[in-house]
Amino acid sequence: MSRQIPYRRLAAVRLADAINKIEGVPVTAQAKELSTQWARGEISGPEMKALLIKTHKRVVTDKDPE
């Protein structure tokens, strides 16, 4: 990975987080951590997506009924 790619990825993550905030969509700490790992090249895009889905499915299914 070239030296500029992590900076570009980090900028993309910050933009996505800002858009979500504007739209009122919360970004979990887990999502932020996985995005940072992806930006650094520590995990791939498909790995990040799979981990996000797994984590958020658990949050939804473990949630107390309202």
ChimeraX commands (.cxc) that place a marker at each C-alpha (Angstrom):
marker #1 position 0.00,0.00,0.00 radius 0.5
marker #1 position 1.39,3.38,-0.93 radius 0.5
marker #1 position 1.99,5.94,1.81 radius 0.5
marker #1 position -0.89,8.16,0.62 radius 0.5
marker #1 position -3.59,5.50,0.68 radius 0.5
marker #1 position -3.98,5.43,4.50 radius 0.5
marker #1 position -4.37,9.24,4.50 radius 0.5
marker #1 position -6.99,9.06,1.76 radius 0.5
marker #1 position -8.81,6.27,3.56 radius 0.5
marker #1 position -8.76,8.20,6.82 radius 0.5
marker #1 position -10.19,11.24,5.04 radius 0.5
marker #1 position -12.94,9.04,3.59 radius 0.5
marker #1 position -13.74,7.65,7.04 radius 0.5
marker #1 position -13.93,11.13,8.54 radius 0.5
marker #1 position -16.22,12.28,5.74 radius 0.5
marker #1 position -18.50,9.27,6.18 radius 0.5
marker #1 position -18.65,9.84,9.94 radius 0.5
marker #1 position -19.49,13.51,9.39 radius 0.5
marker #1 position -22.27,12.67,6.93 radius 0.5
marker #1 position -23.71,10.12,9.35 radius 0.5
marker #1 position -23.63,12.72,12.13 radius 0.5
marker #1 position -25.40,15.27,9.95 radius 0.5
marker #1 position -28.07,12.69,9.12 radius 0.5
marker #1 position -28.47,11.77,12.79 radius 0.5
marker #1 position -27.05,8.28,12.41 radius 0.5
marker #1 position -24.84,7.30,15.34 radius 0.5
marker #1 position -21.46,5.73,14.62 radius 0.5
marker #1 position -20.52,3.15,17.25 radius 0.5
marker #1 position -17.10,2.97,18.84 radius 0.5
marker #1 position -16.70,-0.48,17.27 radius 0.5
marker #1 position -17.43,0.93,13.81 radius 0.5
marker #1 position -14.92,3.74,14.35 radius 0.5
marker #1 position -12.25,1.28,15.46 radius 0.5
marker #1 position -12.82,-1.01,12.48 radius 0.5
marker #1 position -12.76,1.98,10.11 radius 0.5
marker #1 position -9.43,3.07,11.58 radius 0.5
marker #1 position -8.01,-0.43,11.16 radius 0.5
marker #1 position -9.17,-0.46,7.54 radius 0.5
marker #1 position -7.67,2.99,6.90 radius 0.5
marker #1 position -4.32,1.75,8.22 radius 0.5
marker #1 position -4.48,-1.34,6.03 radius 0.5
marker #1 position -4.70,-3.69,9.00 radius 0.5
marker #1 position -7.91,-5.30,7.73 radius 0.5
marker #1 position -9.52,-5.45,4.29 radius 0.5
marker #1 position -12.81,-3.88,3.27 radius 0.5
marker #1 position -14.64,-7.24,3.23 radius 0.5
marker #1 position -13.21,-8.09,6.67 radius 0.5
marker #1 position -14.41,-4.76,8.04 radius 0.5
marker #1 position -17.88,-5.30,6.59 radius 0.5
marker #1 position -18.15,-8.84,7.97 radius 0.5
marker #1 position -17.03,-7.72,11.44 radius 0.5
marker #1 position -19.46,-4.78,11.43 radius 0.5
marker #1 position -22.37,-7.01,10.44 radius 0.5
marker #1 position -21.43,-9.60,13.06 radius 0.5
marker #1 position -21.08,-6.99,15.80 radius 0.5
marker #1 position -24.25,-5.10,14.95 radius 0.5
marker #1 position -26.34,-8.25,14.56 radius 0.5
marker #1 position -25.27,-9.23,18.07 radius 0.5
marker #1 position -26.22,-5.78,19.40 radius 0.5
marker #1 position -29.66,-5.99,17.77 radius 0.5
marker #1 position -30.39,-9.56,18.88 radius 0.5
marker #1 position -29.06,-9.02,22.42 radius 0.5
marker #1 position -31.10,-5.85,22.89 radius 0.5
marker #1 position -33.86,-5.95,25.49 radius 0.5
marker #1 position -37.37,-5.86,24.04 radius 0.5
marker #1 position -39.05,-2.49,24.43 radius 0.5
marker link #1:1,2 radius 0.2
marker link #1:2,3 radius 0.2
marker link #1:3,4 radius 0.2
marker link #1:4,5 radius 0.2
marker link #1:5,6 radius 0.2
marker link #1:6,7 radius 0.2
marker link #1:7,8 radius 0.2
marker link #1:8,9 radius 0.2
marker link #1:9,10 radius 0.2
marker link #1:10,11 radius 0.2
marker link #1:11,12 radius 0.2
marker link #1:12,13 radius 0.2
marker link #1:13,14 radius 0.2
marker link #1:14,15 radius 0.2
marker link #1:15,16 radius 0.2
marker link #1:16,17 radius 0.2
marker link #1:17,18 radius 0.2
marker link #1:18,19 radius 0.2
marker link #1:19,20 radius 0.2
marker link #1:20,21 radius 0.2
marker link #1:21,22 radius 0.2
marker link #1:22,23 radius 0.2
marker link #1:23,24 radius 0.2
marker link #1:24,25 radius 0.2
marker link #1:25,26 radius 0.2
marker link #1:26,27 radius 0.2
marker link #1:27,28 radius 0.2
marker link #1:28,29 radius 0.2
marker link #1:29,30 radius 0.2
marker link #1:30,31 radius 0.2
marker link #1:31,32 radius 0.2
marker link #1:32,33 radius 0.2
marker link #1:33,34 radius 0.2
marker link #1:34,35 radius 0.2
marker link #1:35,36 radius 0.2
marker link #1:36,37 radius 0.2
marker link #1:37,38 radius 0.2
marker link #1:38,39 radius 0.2
marker link #1:39,40 radius 0.2
marker link #1:40,41 radius 0.2
marker link #1:41,42 radius 0.2
marker link #1:42,43 radius 0.2
marker link #1:43,44 radius 0.2
marker link #1:44,45 radius 0.2
marker link #1:45,46 radius 0.2
marker link #1:46,47 radius 0.2
marker link #1:47,48 radius 0.2
marker link #1:48,49 radius 0.2
marker link #1:49,50 radius 0.2
marker link #1:50,51 radius 0.2
marker link #1:51,52 radius 0.2
marker link #1:52,53 radius 0.2
marker link #1:53,54 radius 0.2
marker link #1:54,55 radius 0.2
marker link #1:55,56 radius 0.2
marker link #1:56,57 radius 0.2
marker link #1:57,58 radius 0.2
marker link #1:58,59 radius 0.2
marker link #1:59,60 radius 0.2
marker link #1:60,61 radius 0.2
marker link #1:61,62 radius 0.2
marker link #1:62,63 radius 0.2
marker link #1:63,64 radius 0.2
marker link #1:64,65 radius 0.2
marker link #1:65,66 radius 0.2
view
